[in-house]
């Protein structure tokens, strides 16, 4: 199993020295929404456009996008298998 998406986002944000409030402002979302993304990943229902803005704001290098996207897809596959 891969690392959860929200965990990767939080680690990248902290590595950049950004608070949740700072990053949320850059993204044009509430701090509560960013908190949900970090805590619940896909359960926060972040749009593809928001995910793209998030990765750009965190300056995630394009070769790393796949790791983040895999972290989004794998939990969904597990949820569907459990249903």
N, C-alpha and C positions, 0 to 999 in steps of 0.2 A: 504494500500500500504506500502511496506517496504522502508527502507532507501536506497537511491541510492548507488550502489557499489563504485563509485568514491569517494563519501563522506566518506564512511567507510574506504577506503584506506587512504585518506588524514588524517583522524582523527587518525588512527593507526600510520601513519608515524610521525605525529607531536607529538604524545604521546611518541614515541621512541626518539624524539629529532633529527630526521633526516631531512636534506633538501631534496628537490626533486633531486638535483644533486647527493647527497650521495647515496640515494636509487637507483637511475638510474644506477650508477656505479656498485653497488652490483648486480644488475639484468642484467647488460650487455646491457642496452638499452639507448637510448638518453633521456635527460631530457625532450625534447619536447614530446616524446612518453609517458613518465610517466605523464606529464601534461595533455595530451589528455585522459589518463585513468582516472585521477582524475576529470577532467571536464566532460567527456562524458561517462564514464563507458564502457558499451558494444559497444558503437559506435566507440570506439578506436580499436576494433577488436583485443583484446589481446587473444593470444592462451591459451589453457588449461595449457600448460606447463609453460607459463609465469605467469599465475594466481597462479599456485602452487608455483613457485619460489617467487612470490610476498608475498603470505601468509606466507611462511617459513621465508623470510627475515624480515618480520614485526613481526615474532614470534607470529602469531595468533594461539591460542591454538586450537587443533583439534575440540573440541566441538563447537567452534565458526565458523568453516568452513561453516556449514549449513547456517548461517545467511548471510555470504558473497555470497554463491552460490545462495541463494534465491534472493538476491539483483540483481544478474546477470540475473536470469531466468524471474522474474516478468516483467521487462520492455519489454522483447522480446514478452511475451504473450500479453501485452497491445498493442504493435506495430502491431502484427498480427491481433488482433481483430479490430483495427482501419482501416486496409487495406481492 
